[in-house]
Amino acid sequence: MITFPGYEAVITRVYENKQDHVFEYWNALDESEKKQLLDDLSDVDFDLLHRLFSSKELMADTRFEPAPFIPVPATDAERSEHRRARDAGVAHVRSGKTAAFVVAGGQGSRLGYEGPKGKYPVGQVSGKTLFQIHAEKIVKYSSKYGTAIPFLIMTSRANHDETVAYFRDNSYFGLGAGNVFIFPQNMIPSLDTKGKLILETKKNVFKNPDGHGGSLTALYTSGVIGEMKKRGIETISYFQVDNPLVKIIDPVFIGFHVLRAADISSKAVRKAYPEEKVGVFVRFSNNTIGVVEYSDLPEEKTFSKDEKGGLRYSSGSIAIHLFQREFIERVTAGTEISLPFHTARKKIKAFRGGAAREIDGFKFEKFVFDALPLTEKNIVFETLREEEFAPVKNASGVDSVESAQKMMDDQFRSWLAGRGVRVPAGVKSLEISPLVAVEPEDVDPGLTVPDAEKVYLG
């Protein structure tokens, strides 16, 4: 057995769990590298890994029906209900009970950009980044509703330091350092096909992020959820960094959430076509609401039609949720309920036989929508795709920066038209700063749009 002062307990746990192969290159490491490896091993939960490897995969409930949802209003009664919800939501936000939470652990490599995806420029005229657009929306919401809305940002090990520096160097885009909380996602070791830990290099264990469901755990382990409790925050608005069209603080959505005393609320859009790669909201056999991934939806249900000829399973998840702070505390504080892990067999870059090579192994992660079935108090709220869902995932084509910019341009023109503001025919590209408007009602009817090819209203 190897020895190292101060790490006796860690070393003993490694040997007791028959994972001592991680010390294969021990004699080739200097003192600081040995300490680095032991530090890497110190937070490994061997009992959890054993359970995950033994179970291999989550058994999903295959008995479900389409979930009920609050539809886009089409009648006077529904519009009246939405107005009441908006009033309740505005009151909730004004009282300082709402925070914004973005999941931003991804890199921009699929977009041909090296760095945090949140730093990718998407403003079609201004060149503003995703991070800046989101931050400026929160600045506007805070001003509009007379409150300070905290901005919670979950990063990854790969982009944490760069994200922190970006916000610091840009003076937190006007939010104030005390209202921005940046914290990294938790990591979990992967295992090879024999259940063994994998070395990424001689001095560290291969770990992967624990999934977007791990964002709730990270809120707890980082201490951020405790800080939100001190501030009187009750509702946390969750979204993903690559969607520049998102309504981060939506009073109507928040109002329904509050009036119906939901622990979780989720937004949905109608699927564009049966095979669209989005999860769908369902009601399981035990009457709980949840999401079934598109890859797990049986073909007969994927193409199933309702009595009007539309898709029966039509409510697509767009990763926009509201979480009650108390619910997050319950599922992350080691109580009787918690999010399950999912297992995926993947190719993993490992250090073996003195060289880097690719091996088969298992990665474990949590999905945030698995929180839904843990409570009976959750709602699904339908929204329009063109108003709120423009993901930037690809360099070109579907769900690309070009498609997102087109949707943003269309939205801005719609806002102006609705307020009676004329846009000259020569304007080819139009952008409205979030600091000017986050909703159509924010647009000044007396605004004049310059006659230029590119126009930025900021």
Secondary structure as GFF3:
##gff-version 3
##sequence-region A 1 458
A	DSSP	alpha_helix	8	16	.	.	.	ID=ss1
A	DSSP	three_ten_helix	20	23	.	.	.	ID=ss2
A	DSSP	three_ten_helix	26	28	.	.	.	ID=ss3
A	DSSP	alpha_helix	31	42	.	.	.	ID=ss4
A	DSSP	alpha_helix	46	55	.	.	.	ID=ss5
A	DSSP	beta_strand	64	66	.	.	.	ID=ss6
A	DSSP	alpha_helix	76	94	.	.	.	ID=ss7
A	DSSP	beta_strand	98	103	.	.	.	ID=ss8
A	DSSP	three_ten_helix	109	111	.	.	.	ID=ss9
A	DSSP	three_ten_helix	117	119	.	.	.	ID=ss10
A	DSSP	alpha_helix	130	145	.	.	.	ID=ss11
A	DSSP	beta_strand	151	155	.	.	.	ID=ss12
A	DSSP	alpha_helix	160	169	.	.	.	ID=ss13
A	DSSP	three_ten_helix	171	174	.	.	.	ID=ss14
A	DSSP	three_ten_helix	177	179	.	.	.	ID=ss15
A	DSSP	beta_strand	180	184	.	.	.	ID=ss16
A	DSSP	beta_strand	187	189	.	.	.	ID=ss17
A	DSSP	beta_strand	191	192	.	.	.	ID=ss18
A	DSSP	beta_strand	199	201	.	.	.	ID=ss19
A	DSSP	beta_strand	204	205	.	.	.	ID=ss20
A	DSSP	beta_strand	207	209	.	.	.	ID=ss21
A	DSSP	alpha_helix	214	221	.	.	.	ID=ss22
A	DSSP	alpha_helix	224	230	.	.	.	ID=ss23
A	DSSP	beta_strand	235	240	.	.	.	ID=ss24
A	DSSP	alpha_helix	251	259	.	.	.	ID=ss25
A	DSSP	beta_strand	264	270	.	.	.	ID=ss26
A	DSSP	beta_strand	280	284	.	.	.	ID=ss27
A	DSSP	beta_strand	289	292	.	.	.	ID=ss28
A	DSSP	three_ten_helix	294	296	.	.	.	ID=ss29
A	DSSP	alpha_helix	299	302	.	.	.	ID=ss30
A	DSSP	beta_strand	315	324	.	.	.	ID=ss31
A	DSSP	alpha_helix	325	332	.	.	.	ID=ss32
A	DSSP	beta_strand	342	352	.	.	.	ID=ss33
A	DSSP	beta_strand	355	365	.	.	.	ID=ss34
A	DSSP	three_ten_helix	368	374	.	.	.	ID=ss35
A	DSSP	beta_strand	378	382	.	.	.	ID=ss36
A	DSSP	alpha_helix	385	388	.	.	.	ID=ss37
A	DSSP	alpha_helix	401	418	.	.	.	ID=ss38
A	DSSP	beta_strand	429	432	.	.	.	ID=ss39
A	DSSP	three_ten_helix	440	442	.	.	.	ID=ss40
A	DSSP	beta_strand	454	457	.	.	.	ID=ss41
###
